[in-house]
Amino acid sequence: MPSSKPLMTQSSGPIPESVESALRTLETESGGINALAAALRGPLGEAFAKAVDLIRNAKGRVIVTGLGKSGHMARKIAATLASTGTPAFFVHTAEAAHGDLGMITADDVIMALSWSGEQPEMKTLVNYSARFAIPMIAVTSNASSSLGQAADIVIELPKAREACPHNLAPTTSTMMQVAIGDAIAIALLEGRGFTALEFAHFHPGGKLGAMLKFVRDYMRTGAEIPVKPLGTKMSDAVVEMSAKGLGCVCIVDEAGGITGIITDGDLRRHMRPDLLTASVDEIMTRQPKTVPPSMLATEMIEVLNTSKITTLVVTEADKVVGIVHLHDLLRAGVA
């Protein structure tokens, strides 16, 4: 039952009733996730491992099915599996009897979601699975249900109270369903050594797609790179910095190898009357942070954040081939 005593915040007094409700929901749902984790450390762990092995060794795809709220969770699980390297798609339990059974082959694995395990619409899929010896994984809270008894492997989710005050609206239960689906997908991903580069093949669009591109896709090249050789006067270096508008200039040796960088910060730190007549050799920061053009954008952003800088020099065989500024990443929607 809802608490009659309002919660208090440190600064603004009582928490609104809607926020109290939200906190109760989250606490109840987190209780379900904790119960699921505890079950996986016990008997459920063996069934989970068998399910992962079955999917990993299947020649075909994972057919994820469900009805109602379980159907929505099944659709999400199928999408997560597919995007992480496990071929999968969703088949609506009710539509299966109206032609969609033709989507399922003998090489596939069926993952059926039903909290009660007693949905009559599931009977068609159960019979089809038995007729063509298609292995079935049941994700249910009732291993002794019709679905549980028909399945080859049962992932029996622990019974937990719904967040709904009437214990009716699927909330905690659906959270547990999608959590176990995520757990299966990640276990398969890690088991096959699925890399970020492979992940990029399935996510070319949106911000995620942008982050899975490479440094070479965002770096400035050629005449856009602010660069000066060793021995250059600071007056010429400042002109180069201003002309290229990146707030820095790369300093290279005779062979074109990167030896240092001068940034706006270096100018401030070395401000003195004869600064413009000094040599870049005196002012530059040696051994600047560099990245290869083949690095993923996500890793590049991590380097920028960790180093607390806004510009990265891109090198190949110690030669400057490009430069990337944080503003370029912001415009591209990466950072």
ZADO-1210 file (C-alpha; in nm, 4 decimals, padded with zeros to 6 digits):
<atoms>
<atom x="00.0000" y="00.0000" z="00.0000" code="MET" pos="1"/>
<atom x="00.1206" y="00.3568" z="-00.0676" code="PRO" pos="2"/>
<atom x="00.2955" y="00.5170" z="00.2274" code="SER" pos="3"/>
<atom x="00.0855" y="00.7747" z="00.4175" code="SER" pos="4"/>
<atom x="00.3953" y="00.9640" z="00.5276" code="LYS" pos="5"/>
<atom x="00.5425" y="01.1807" z="00.2514" code="PRO" pos="6"/>
<atom x="00.9111" y="01.1472" z="00.1787" code="LEU" pos="7"/>
<atom x="01.1314" y="01.4519" z="00.2407" code="MET" pos="8"/>
<atom x="01.4012" y="01.6072" z="00.0291" code="THR" pos="9"/>
<atom x="01.7069" y="01.7786" z="00.1714" code="GLN" pos="10"/>
<atom x="01.6112" y="02.1232" z="00.0442" code="SER" pos="11"/>
<atom x="01.2591" y="02.1517" z="-00.0892" code="SER" pos="12"/>
<atom x="01.0392" y="01.9800" z="00.1675" code="GLY" pos="13"/>
<atom x="00.7994" y="01.6909" z="00.0935" code="PRO" pos="14"/>
<atom x="00.8378" y="01.5008" z="-00.2329" code="ILE" pos="15"/>
<atom x="00.5316" y="01.5270" z="-00.4625" code="PRO" pos="16"/>
<atom x="00.2990" y="01.2265" z="-00.4572" code="GLU" pos="17"/>
<atom x="00.3792" y="01.1516" z="-00.8221" code="SER" pos="18"/>
<atom x="00.7501" y="01.1281" z="-00.7402" code="VAL" pos="19"/>
<atom x="00.6755" y="00.9056" z="-00.4410" code="GLU" pos="20"/>
<atom x="00.4783" y="00.6812" z="-00.6762" code="SER" pos="21"/>
<atom x="00.7679" y="00.6741" z="-00.9218" code="ALA" pos="22"/>
<atom x="01.0112" y="00.5790" z="-00.6470" code="LEU" pos="23"/>
<atom x="00.7848" y="00.2957" z="-00.5310" code="ARG" pos="24"/>
<atom x="00.7629" y="00.1686" z="-00.8878" code="THR" pos="25"/>
<atom x="01.1380" y="00.1734" z="-00.9333" code="LEU" pos="26"/>
<atom x="01.1974" y="00.0061" z="-00.5984" code="GLU" pos="27"/>
<atom x="00.9469" y="-00.2687" z="-00.6781" code="THR" pos="28"/>
<atom x="01.0895" y="-00.3293" z="-01.0245" code="GLU" pos="29"/>
<atom x="01.4460" y="-00.3288" z="-00.8936" code="SER" pos="30"/>
<atom x="01.3338" y="-00.5919" z="-00.6457" code="GLY" pos="31"/>
<atom x="01.2295" y="-00.8093" z="-00.9389" code="GLY" pos="32"/>
<atom x="01.5668" y="-00.7620" z="-01.1091" code="ILE" pos="33"/>
<atom x="01.7471" y="-00.8490" z="-00.7855" code="ASN" pos="34"/>
<atom x="01.5373" y="-01.1627" z="-00.7517" code="ALA" pos="35"/>
<atom x="01.6252" y="-01.2552" z="-01.1101" code="LEU" pos="36"/>
<atom x="01.9964" y="-01.2067" z="-01.0416" code="ALA" pos="37"/>
<atom x="01.9703" y="-01.4248" z="-00.7314" code="ALA" pos="38"/>
<atom x="01.7921" y="-01.6970" z="-00.9289" code="ALA" pos="39"/>
<atom x="02.0666" y="-01.6931" z="-01.1931" code="LEU" pos="40"/>
<atom x="02.3215" y="-01.7612" z="-00.9221" code="ARG" pos="41"/>
<atom x="02.1153" y="-02.0679" z="-00.8313" code="GLY" pos="42"/>
<atom x="01.9220" y="-02.3295" z="-01.0319" code="PRO" pos="43"/>
<atom x="01.8167" y="-02.0841" z="-01.3058" code="LEU" pos="44"/>
<atom x="02.1812" y="-02.0442" z="-01.4076" code="GLY" pos="45"/>
<atom x="02.1971" y="-02.3936" z="-01.5572" code="GLU" pos="46"/>
<atom x="01.8878" y="-02.3375" z="-01.7748" code="ALA" pos="47"/>
<atom x="02.0206" y="-01.9990" z="-01.8836" code="PHE" pos="48"/>
<atom x="02.3557" y="-02.1466" z="-01.9888" code="ALA" pos="49"/>
<atom x="02.1808" y="-02.4241" z="-02.1843" code="LYS" pos="50"/>
<atom x="01.9641" y="-02.1669" z="-02.3631" code="ALA" pos="51"/>
<atom x="02.2684" y="-01.9593" z="-02.4617" code="VAL" pos="52"/>
<atom x="02.4488" y="-02.2688" z="-02.5917" code="ASP" pos="53"/>
<atom x="02.1418" y="-02.3796" z="-02.7876" code="LEU" pos="54"/>
<atom x="02.1139" y="-02.0421" z="-02.9598" code="ILE" pos="55"/>
<atom x="02.4883" y="-02.0167" z="-03.0223" code="ARG" pos="56"/>
<atom x="02.4982" y="-02.3574" z="-03.1941" code="ASN" pos="57"/>
<atom x="02.1786" y="-02.3122" z="-03.3965" code="ALA" pos="58"/>
<atom x="02.2197" y="-02.3076" z="-03.7740" code="LYS" pos="59"/>
<atom x="01.9225" y="-02.0761" z="-03.8187" code="GLY" pos="60"/>
<atom x="01.7789" y="-01.7773" z="-03.6360" code="ARG" pos="61"/>
<atom x="01.6107" y="-01.7051" z="-03.3061" code="VAL" pos="62"/>
<atom x="01.2340" y="-01.6664" z="-03.3431" code="ILE" pos="63"/>
<atom x="01.1135" y="-01.4589" z="-03.0486" code="VAL" pos="64"/>
<atom x="00.7411" y="-01.4697" z="-02.9880" code="THR" pos="65"/>
<atom x="00.4870" y="-01.3419" z="-02.7403" code="GLY" pos="66"/>
<atom x="00.1428" y="-01.1871" z="-02.7003" code="LEU" pos="67"/>
<atom x="00.0267" y="-00.8689" z="-02.5292" code="GLY" pos="68"/>
<atom x="00.2926" y="-00.7015" z="-02.3138" code="LYS" pos="69"/>
<atom x="00.5078" y="-01.0124" z="-02.3487" code="SER" pos="70"/>
<atom x="00.4843" y="-00.9615" z="-02.7237" code="GLY" pos="71"/>
<atom x="00.6201" y="-00.6084" z="-02.6935" code="HIS" pos="72"/>
<atom x="00.9100" y="-00.7383" z="-02.4862" code="MET" pos="73"/>
<atom x="00.9685" y="-01.0185" z="-02.7364" code="ALA" pos="74"/>
<atom x="00.9909" y="-00.7666" z="-03.0197" code="ARG" pos="75"/>
<atom x="01.2524" y="-00.5686" z="-02.8259" code="LYS" pos="76"/>
<atom x="01.4537" y="-00.8812" z="-02.7431" code="ILE" pos="77"/>
<atom x="01.4562" y="-00.9857" z="-03.1087" code="ALA" pos="78"/>
<atom x="01.5836" y="-00.6401" z="-03.2077" code="ALA" pos="79"/>
<atom x="01.8591" y="-00.6531" z="-02.9445" code="THR" pos="80"/>
<atom x="01.9694" y="-00.9995" z="-03.0532" code="LEU" pos="81"/>
<atom x="01.9808" y="-00.8989" z="-03.4197" code="ALA" pos="82"/>
<atom x="02.1758" y="-00.5814" z="-03.3516" code="SER" pos="83"/>
<atom x="02.4378" y="-00.7664" z="-03.1488" code="THR" pos="84"/>
<atom x="02.5160" y="-01.0347" z="-03.4041" code="GLY" pos="85"/>
<atom x="02.2554" y="-01.3056" z="-03.3353" code="THR" pos="86"/>
<atom x="02.0145" y="-01.3326" z="-03.6317" code="PRO" pos="87"/>
<atom x="01.6640" y="-01.2991" z="-03.4891" code="ALA" pos="88"/>
<atom x="01.3183" y="-01.1684" z="-03.5616" code="PHE" pos="89"/>
<atom x="00.9806" y="-01.1387" z="-03.3937" code="PHE" pos="90"/>
<atom x="00.6749" y="-01.3477" z="-03.4793" code="VAL" pos="91"/>
<atom x="00.3458" y="-01.2464" z="-03.3214" code="HIS" pos="92"/>
<atom x="00.1980" y="-01.5457" z="-03.1423" code="THR" pos="93"/>
<atom x="-00.1551" y="-01.4926" z="-03.2750" code="ALA" pos="94"/>
<atom x="-00.0409" y="-01.4203" z="-03.6316" code="GLU" pos="95"/>
<atom x="00.1599" y="-01.7433" z="-03.6422" code="ALA" pos="96"/>
<atom x="-00.1582" y="-01.9442" z="-03.7055" code="ALA" pos="97"/>
<atom x="-00.2439" y="-01.7238" z="-04.0015" code="HIS" pos="98"/>
<atom x="00.0575" y="-01.7885" z="-04.2210" code="GLY" pos="99"/>
<atom x="00.3514" y="-01.6570" z="-04.0198" code="ASP" pos="100"/>
<atom x="00.4553" y="-02.0113" z="-03.9282" code="LEU" pos="101"/>
<atom x="00.6100" y="-02.0121" z="-04.2745" code="GLY" pos="102"/>
<atom x="00.8777" y="-01.7773" z="-04.1406" code="MET" pos="103"/>
<atom x="01.0105" y="-02.0489" z="-03.9090" code="ILE" pos="104"/>
<atom x="01.2460" y="-02.3209" z="-04.0348" code="THR" pos="105"/>
<atom x="01.3727" y="-02.6444" z="-03.8818" code="ALA" pos="106"/>
<atom x="01.7140" y="-02.4808" z="-03.8265" code="ASP" pos="107"/>
<atom x="01.5708" y="-02.2088" z="-03.6018" code="ASP" pos="108"/>
<atom x="01.5229" y="-02.1800" z="-03.2266" code="VAL" pos="109"/>
<atom x="01.1967" y="-02.0481" z="-03.0816" code="ILE" pos="110"/>
<atom x="01.2061" y="-01.8292" z="-02.7714" code="MET" pos="111"/>
<atom x="00.8514" y="-01.7989" z="-02.6368" code="ALA" pos="112"/>
<atom x="00.7611" y="-01.5387" z="-02.3732" code="LEU" pos="113"/>
<atom x="00.4521" y="-01.5885" z="-02.1577" code="SER" pos="114"/>
<atom x="00.4370" y="-01.4926" z="-01.7912" code="TRP" pos="115"/>
<atom x="00.1614" y="-01.7457" z="-01.7122" code="SER" pos="116"/>
<atom x="00.2628" y="-01.9979" z="-01.9760" code="GLY" pos="117"/>
<atom x="-00.1043" y="-02.0675" z="-02.0411" code="GLU" pos="118"/>
<atom x="-00.1939" y="-01.8458" z="-02.3366" code="GLN" pos="119"/>
<atom x="-00.4139" y="-02.0531" z="-02.5698" code="PRO" pos="120"/>
<atom x="-00.2749" y="-01.8715" z="-02.8748" code="GLU" pos="121"/>
<atom x="00.0665" y="-02.0240" z="-02.7984" code="MET" pos="122"/>
<atom x="-00.0641" y="-02.3757" z="-02.8719" code="LYS" pos="123"/>
<atom x="-00.0154" y="-02.3362" z="-03.2475" code="THR" pos="124"/>
<atom x="00.3533" y="-02.2553" z="-03.2057" code="LEU" pos="125"/>
<atom x="00.3991" y="-02.5332" z="-02.9510" code="VAL" pos="126"/>
<atom x="00.2484" y="-02.7893" z="-03.1893" code="ASN" pos="127"/>
<atom x="00.4547" y="-02.6577" z="-03.4822" code="TYR" pos="128"/>
<atom x="00.7712" y="-02.6789" z="-03.2736" code="SER" pos="129"/>
<atom x="00.6981" y="-03.0409" z="-03.1793" code="ALA" pos="130"/>
<atom x="00.5966" y="-03.1428" z="-03.5322" code="ARG" pos="131"/>
<atom x="00.9197" y="-03.0202" z="-03.6963" code="PHE" pos="132"/>
<atom x="01.1519" y="-03.0778" z="-03.3982" code="ALA" pos="133"/>
<atom x="01.2267" y="-02.7077" z="-03.3646" code="ILE" pos="134"/>
<atom x="01.3802" y="-02.6493" z="-03.0198" code="PRO" pos="135"/>
<atom x="01.1854" y="-02.4136" z="-02.7962" code="MET" pos="136"/>
<atom x="01.2981" y="-02.2018" z="-02.5031" code="ILE" pos="137"/>
<atom x="01.0166" y="-02.0942" z="-02.2713" code="ALA" pos="138"/>
<atom x="01.0568" y="-01.7734" z="-02.0710" code="VAL" pos="139"/>
<atom x="00.7814" y="-01.7948" z="-01.8111" code="THR" pos="140"/>
<atom x="00.7164" y="-01.7712" z="-01.4387" code="SER" pos="141"/>
<atom x="00.5526" y="-02.1145" z="-01.4333" code="ASN" pos="142"/>
<atom x="00.7674" y="-02.4097" z="-01.5392" code="ALA" pos="143"/>
<atom x="00.4746" y="-02.6497" z="-01.4852" code="SER" pos="144"/>
<atom x="00.2507" y="-02.4575" z="-01.7278" code="SER" pos="145"/>
<atom x="00.1519" y="-02.5905" z="-02.0682" code="SER" pos="146"/>
<atom x="00.4274" y="-02.3873" z="-02.2324" code="LEU" pos="147"/>
<atom x="00.6849" y="-02.4888" z="-01.9740" code="GLY" pos="148"/>
<atom x="00.6082" y="-02.8598" z="-02.0111" code="GLN" pos="149"/>
<atom x="00.6278" y="-02.8412" z="-02.3906" code="ALA" pos="150"/>
<atom x="00.9573" y="-02.6496" z="-02.4050" code="ALA" pos="151"/>
<atom x="01.3021" y="-02.8041" z="-02.4367" code="ASP" pos="152"/>
<atom x="01.4485" y="-02.5463" z="-02.1970" code="ILE" pos="153"/>
<atom x="01.2574" y="-02.3433" z="-01.9395" code="VAL" pos="154"/>
<atom x="01.3904" y="-02.0150" z="-01.8076" code="ILE" pos="155"/>
<atom x="01.1630" y="-01.9846" z="-01.5071" code="GLU" pos="156"/>
<atom x="01.1532" y="-01.6249" z="-01.3909" code="LEU" pos="157"/>
<atom x="01.1027" y="-01.5749" z="-01.0160" code="PRO" pos="158"/>
<atom x="00.7578" y="-01.4559" z="-00.9185" code="LYS" pos="159"/>
<atom x="00.7655" y="-01.0940" z="-00.8086" code="ALA" pos="160"/>
<atom x="00.5066" y="-00.8319" z="-00.7233" code="ARG" pos="161"/>
<atom x="00.4027" y="-00.5973" z="-01.0019" code="GLU" pos="162"/>
<atom x="00.4637" y="-00.2264" z="-00.9439" code="ALA" pos="163"/>
<atom x="00.0916" y="-00.1706" z="-01.0003" code="CYS" pos="164"/>
<atom x="-00.0749" y="-00.1243" z="-00.6571" code="PRO" pos="165"/>
<atom x="-00.3333" y="-00.3866" z="-00.7588" code="HIS" pos="166"/>
<atom x="-00.0561" y="-00.6285" z="-00.8593" code="ASN" pos="167"/>
<atom x="-00.2177" y="-00.6560" z="-01.2027" code="LEU" pos="168"/>
<atom x="-00.0582" y="-00.4331" z="-01.4697" code="ALA" pos="169"/>
<atom x="00.2499" y="-00.6050" z="-01.6176" code="PRO" pos="170"/>
<atom x="00.5409" y="-00.3914" z="-01.4955" code="THR" pos="171"/>
<atom x="00.7935" y="-00.5811" z="-01.2864" code="THR" pos="172"/>
<atom x="00.7255" y="-00.8943" z="-01.4905" code="SER" pos="173"/>
<atom x="00.7930" y="-00.7258" z="-01.8246" code="THR" pos="174"/>
<atom x="01.1053" y="-00.5634" z="-01.6819" code="MET" pos="175"/>
<atom x="01.2327" y="-00.9081" z="-01.5870" code="MET" pos="176"/>
<atom x="01.1488" y="-01.0474" z="-01.9302" code="GLN" pos="177"/>
<atom x="01.3430" y="-00.7811" z="-02.1144" code="VAL" pos="178"/>
<atom x="01.6295" y="-00.8078" z="-01.8644" code="ALA" pos="179"/>
<atom x="01.6715" y="-01.1803" z="-01.9246" code="ILE" pos="180"/>
<atom x="01.6567" y="-01.1132" z="-02.2997" code="GLY" pos="181"/>
<atom x="01.9330" y="-00.8544" z="-02.2662" code="ASP" pos="182"/>
<atom x="02.1355" y="-01.0982" z="-02.0571" code="ALA" pos="183"/>
<atom x="02.1072" y="-01.3667" z="-02.3275" code="ILE" pos="184"/>
<atom x="02.2038" y="-01.1201" z="-02.6022" code="ALA" pos="185"/>
<atom x="02.5106" y="-00.9942" z="-02.4177" code="ILE" pos="186"/>
<atom x="02.6210" y="-01.3448" z="-02.3202" code="ALA" pos="187"/>
<atom x="02.6067" y="-01.4421" z="-02.6887" code="LEU" pos="188"/>
<atom x="02.7870" y="-01.1212" z="-02.7891" code="LEU" pos="189"/>
<atom x="03.0691" y="-01.1795" z="-02.5423" code="GLU" pos="190"/>
<atom x="03.0874" y="-01.5501" z="-02.6208" code="GLY" pos="191"/>
<atom x="03.1546" y="-01.4912" z="-02.9890" code="ARG" pos="192"/>
<atom x="03.3846" y="-01.1926" z="-02.9313" code="GLY" pos="193"/>
<atom x="03.1523" y="-00.9551" z="-03.1152" code="PHE" pos="194"/>
<atom x="03.3541" y="-00.6355" z="-03.1681" code="THR" pos="195"/>
<atom x="03.2622" y="-00.2690" z="-03.1896" code="ALA" pos="196"/>
<atom x="03.3567" y="-00.2779" z="-03.5583" code="LEU" pos="197"/>
<atom x="03.1024" y="-00.5551" z="-03.6202" code="GLU" pos="198"/>
<atom x="02.8483" y="-00.3593" z="-03.4162" code="PHE" pos="199"/>
<atom x="02.9050" y="-00.0638" z="-03.6493" code="ALA" pos="200"/>
<atom x="02.7912" y="-00.2694" z="-03.9488" code="HIS" pos="201"/>
<atom x="02.4415" y="-00.2937" z="-03.7995" code="PHE" pos="202"/>
<atom x="02.4182" y="00.0700" z="-03.6777" code="HIS" pos="203"/>
<atom x="02.5114" y="00.3052" z="-03.9622" code="PRO" pos="204"/>
<atom x="02.2451" y="00.5646" z="-03.8769" code="GLY" pos="205"/>
<atom x="02.1801" y="00.8208" z="-03.6032" code="GLY" pos="206"/>
<atom x="02.4148" y="00.9289" z="-03.3273" code="LYS" pos="207"/>
<atom x="02.5155" y="00.5703" z="-03.2557" code="LEU" pos="208"/>
<atom x="02.6139" y="00.5271" z="-03.6197" code="GLY" pos="209"/>
<atom x="02.8118" y="00.8508" z="-03.6079" code="ALA" pos="210"/>
<atom x="03.0002" y="00.7331" z="-03.2992" code="MET" pos="211"/>
<atom x="03.0874" y="00.4067" z="-03.4729" code="LEU" pos="212"/>
<atom x="03.2609" y="00.5811" z="-03.7611" code="LYS" pos="213"/>
<atom x="03.6350" y="00.6326" z="-03.7627" code="PHE" pos="214"/>
<atom x="03.8703" y="00.9212" z="-03.6943" code="VAL" pos="215"/>
<atom x="03.9407" y="00.9430" z="-04.0678" code="ARG" pos="216"/>
<atom x="03.5727" y="01.0229" z="-04.1266" code="ASP" pos="217"/>
<atom x="03.5957" y="01.3404" z="-03.9174" code="TYR" pos="218"/>
<atom x="03.9540" y="01.4645" z="-03.9461" code="MET" pos="219"/>
<atom x="04.0601" y="01.7691" z="-04.1447" code="ARG" pos="220"/>
<atom x="04.3313" y="01.6993" z="-04.3992" code="THR" pos="221"/>
<atom x="04.5662" y="01.8665" z="-04.6446" code="GLY" pos="222"/>
<atom x="04.5692" y="02.2455" z="-04.6450" code="ALA" pos="223"/>
<atom x="04.3213" y="02.2529" z="-04.3544" code="GLU" pos="224"/>
<atom x="04.5868" y="02.1245" z="-04.1131" code="ILE" pos="225"/>
<atom x="04.7666" y="02.4054" z="-03.9266" code="PRO" pos="226"/>
<atom x="05.1317" y="02.3033" z="-03.9464" code="VAL" pos="227"/>
<atom x="05.4741" y="02.4708" z="-03.9260" code="LYS" pos="228"/>
<atom x="05.8304" y="02.3318" z="-03.9210" code="PRO" pos="229"/>
<atom x="06.0742" y="02.3471" z="-03.6321" code="LEU" pos="230"/>
<atom x="06.2584" y="02.6783" z="-03.6117" code="GLY" pos="231"/>
<atom x="05.9560" y="02.8856" z="-03.7205" code="THR" pos="232"/>
<atom x="05.9122" y="03.2196" z="-03.5455" code="LYS" pos="233"/>
<atom x="05.6133" y="03.2428" z="-03.3187" code="MET" pos="234"/>
<atom x="05.4753" y="03.5344" z="-03.5201" code="SER" pos="235"/>
<atom x="05.4361" y="03.3038" z="-03.8218" code="ASP" pos="236"/>
<atom x="05.2923" y="03.0262" z="-03.6044" code="ALA" pos="237"/>
<atom x="05.0277" y="03.2611" z="-03.4610" code="VAL" pos="238"/>
<atom x="04.9300" y="03.3674" z="-03.8138" code="VAL" pos="239"/>
<atom x="04.8897" y="02.9987" z="-03.9086" code="GLU" pos="240"/>
<atom x="04.6799" y="02.9332" z="-03.5993" code="MET" pos="241"/>
<atom x="04.4512" y="03.2260" z="-03.6796" code="SER" pos="242"/>
<atom x="04.4184" y="03.1330" z="-04.0465" code="ALA" pos="243"/>
<atom x="04.3152" y="02.7723" z="-03.9794" code="LYS" pos="244"/>
<atom x="04.0869" y="02.8614" z="-03.6875" code="GLY" pos="245"/>
<atom x="04.1544" y="02.5537" z="-03.4753" code="LEU" pos="246"/>
<atom x="04.3354" y="02.7223" z="-03.1905" code="GLY" pos="247"/>
<atom x="04.6544" y="02.5244" z="-03.2474" code="CYS" pos="248"/>
<atom x="04.9423" y="02.4582" z="-03.4833" code="VAL" pos="249"/>
<atom x="05.1320" y="02.1321" z="-03.5310" code="CYS" pos="250"/>
<atom x="05.5112" y="02.1496" z="-03.5292" code="ILE" pos="251"/>
<atom x="05.6927" y="01.8988" z="-03.7516" code="VAL" pos="252"/>
<atom x="06.0528" y="01.8060" z="-03.8251" code="ASP" pos="253"/>
<atom x="06.2168" y="01.7957" z="-04.1681" code="GLU" pos="254"/>
<atom x="06.0703" y="01.4531" z="-04.2414" code="ALA" pos="255"/>
<atom x="05.7189" y="01.5689" z="-04.1518" code="GLY" pos="256"/>
<atom x="05.7140" y="01.3844" z="-03.8217" code="GLY" pos="257"/>
<atom x="05.5151" y="01.5377" z="-03.5371" code="ILE" pos="258"/>
<atom x="05.7404" y="01.6878" z="-03.2696" code="THR" pos="259"/>
<atom x="05.5061" y="01.9200" z="-03.0848" code="GLY" pos="260"/>
<atom x="05.1955" y="02.1349" z="-03.0794" code="ILE" pos="261"/>
<atom x="05.1228" y="02.4933" z="-02.9825" code="ILE" pos="262"/>
<atom x="04.7764" y="02.5749" z="-02.8529" code="THR" pos="263"/>
<atom x="04.5989" y="02.8835" z="-02.7252" code="ASP" pos="264"/>
<atom x="04.6854" y="02.7590" z="-02.3778" code="GLY" pos="265"/>
<atom x="05.0565" y="02.7535" z="-02.4616" code="ASP" pos="266"/>
<atom x="05.0324" y="03.1161" z="-02.5732" code="LEU" pos="267"/>
<atom x="04.8787" y="03.2180" z="-02.2421" code="ARG" pos="268"/>
<atom x="05.1319" y="03.0218" z="-02.0392" code="ARG" pos="269"/>
<atom x="05.4286" y="03.1730" z="-02.2244" code="HIS" pos="270"/>
<atom x="05.2982" y="03.5283" z="-02.2602" code="MET" pos="271"/>
<atom x="05.5951" y="03.7690" z="-02.2549" code="ARG" pos="272"/>
<atom x="05.7157" y="04.0782" z="-02.4488" code="PRO" pos="273"/>
<atom x="05.9358" y="03.8808" z="-02.6895" code="ASP" pos="274"/>
<atom x="05.6907" y="03.5958" z="-02.7472" code="LEU" pos="275"/>
<atom x="05.6362" y="03.6678" z="-03.1164" code="LEU" pos="276"/>
<atom x="06.0101" y="03.6716" z="-03.1896" code="THR" pos="277"/>
<atom x="06.0744" y="03.3461" z="-03.0051" code="ALA" pos="278"/>
<atom x="06.1090" y="03.0105" z="-03.1835" code="SER" pos="279"/>
<atom x="05.8287" y="02.7570" z="-03.1786" code="VAL" pos="280"/>
<atom x="06.0836" y="02.5130" z="-03.0363" code="ASP" pos="281"/>
<atom x="06.0782" y="02.7058" z="-02.7078" code="GLU" pos="282"/>
<atom x="05.7000" y="02.7320" z="-02.6768" code="ILE" pos="283"/>
<atom x="05.5578" y="02.4065" z="-02.8125" code="MET" pos="284"/>
<atom x="05.4303" y="02.1206" z="-02.6007" code="THR" pos="285"/>
<atom x="05.6355" y="01.8191" z="-02.6970" code="ARG" pos="286"/>
<atom x="05.4950" y="01.4719" z="-02.7632" code="GLN" pos="287"/>
<atom x="05.1349" y="01.5858" z="-02.8187" code="PRO" pos="288"/>
<atom x="04.8466" y="01.3431" z="-02.7899" code="LYS" pos="289"/>
<atom x="04.7931" y="01.1667" z="-03.1242" code="THR" pos="290"/>
<atom x="04.5505" y="00.9077" z="-03.2607" code="VAL" pos="291"/>
<atom x="04.5492" y="00.6893" z="-03.5735" code="PRO" pos="292"/>
<atom x="04.2899" y="00.7468" z="-03.8492" code="PRO" pos="293"/>
<atom x="04.1577" y="00.3926" z="-03.7931" code="SER" pos="294"/>
<atom x="04.0460" y="00.4630" z="-03.4344" code="MET" pos="295"/>
<atom x="03.6712" y="00.4544" z="-03.3650" code="LEU" pos="296"/>
<atom x="03.5049" y="00.7883" z="-03.2929" code="ALA" pos="297"/>
<atom x="03.3878" y="00.6560" z="-02.9551" code="THR" pos="298"/>
<atom x="03.7477" y="00.5856" z="-02.8536" code="GLU" pos="299"/>
<atom x="03.8580" y="00.9253" z="-02.9831" code="MET" pos="300"/>
<atom x="03.6002" y="01.1007" z="-02.7651" code="ILE" pos="301"/>
<atom x="03.7265" y="00.9040" z="-02.4664" code="GLU" pos="302"/>
<atom x="04.0807" y="01.0280" z="-02.5371" code="VAL" pos="303"/>
<atom x="03.9583" y="01.3888" z="-02.5600" code="LEU" pos="304"/>
<atom x="03.7644" y="01.3605" z="-02.2347" code="ASN" pos="305"/>
<atom x="04.0369" y="01.1794" z="-02.0441" code="THR" pos="306"/>
<atom x="04.3087" y="01.4183" z="-02.1599" code="SER" pos="307"/>
<atom x="04.0842" y="01.7242" z="-02.1161" code="LYS" pos="308"/>
<atom x="04.1795" y="01.8640" z="-02.4563" code="ILE" pos="309"/>
<atom x="03.9797" y="01.9842" z="-02.7567" code="THR" pos="310"/>
<atom x="04.2124" y="01.8907" z="-03.0439" code="THR" pos="311"/>
<atom x="04.3780" y="01.5674" z="-03.1520" code="LEU" pos="312"/>
<atom x="04.6552" y="01.5268" z="-03.4077" code="VAL" pos="313"/>
<atom x="04.6032" y="01.2310" z="-03.6413" code="VAL" pos="314"/>
<atom x="04.9206" y="01.0490" z="-03.7430" code="THR" pos="315"/>
<atom x="05.0336" y="00.7524" z="-03.9484" code="GLU" pos="316"/>
<atom x="05.3934" y="00.6310" z="-03.9084" code="ALA" pos="317"/>
<atom x="05.4499" y="00.9433" z="-03.6952" code="ASP" pos="318"/>
<atom x="05.3520" y="01.1689" z="-03.9882" code="LYS" pos="319"/>
<atom x="05.0697" y="01.4223" z="-03.9510" code="VAL" pos="320"/>
<atom x="04.7822" y="01.3197" z="-04.1787" code="VAL" pos="321"/>
<atom x="04.4938" y="01.5049" z="-04.0147" code="GLY" pos="322"/>
<atom x="04.3562" y="01.6943" z="-03.7184" code="ILE" pos="323"/>
<atom x="04.0261" y="01.6650" z="-03.5336" code="VAL" pos="324"/>
<atom x="03.8659" y="01.9367" z="-03.3223" code="HIS" pos="325"/>
<atom x="03.5893" y="01.8847" z="-03.0690" code="LEU" pos="326"/>
<atom x="03.3719" y="02.1336" z="-03.2590" code="HIS" pos="327"/>
<atom x="03.3848" y="01.9060" z="-03.5659" code="ASP" pos="328"/>
<atom x="03.2472" y="01.6231" z="-03.3534" code="LEU" pos="329"/>
<atom x="02.9756" y="01.8438" z="-03.2055" code="LEU" pos="330"/>
<atom x="02.8602" y="01.9496" z="-03.5526" code="ARG" pos="331"/>
<atom x="02.8496" y="01.5862" z="-03.6605" code="ALA" pos="332"/>
<atom x="02.6413" y="01.4949" z="-03.3547" code="GLY" pos="333"/>
<atom x="02.9053" y="01.2611" z="-03.2151" code="VAL" pos="334"/>
<atom x="03.0027" y="01.4448" z="-02.8981" code="ALA" pos="335"/>
</atoms>
